[in-house]
Amino acid sequence: MTTMLLRLSVLIFTSAGVAATGSPTFQWRKDGAPLSGATAATLTLSAVTFAQAGTYAVVATNAAGTATSTTATLTVDAAVV
């Protein structure tokens, strides 16, 4: 598991924790639930809000089967002024 403390407005997750050959499909999850429309190899969160805090993972699927990445926890902290 990876923990991230966010103080920026954009965060990019990659599927680097999942190895897949062929033509894999991707499905990103937040807190275990699929994120609608999040099916690319990377997940970009823009203008991050407190509601986006949580645990993220990606599921890669190809002809050989399915693999799930380790999780990354996004913690959103109040802006430092």
Buried (B, 14 or more C-beta within 10 A) or exposed (E): EEEBEBEEEEBEBBBEBBEBEEEBEBBBBBEEEEBEEBEEBEBEBEEBEEEBBBBBBBBBBEEEEEBBBEBBEBEBEEEEE
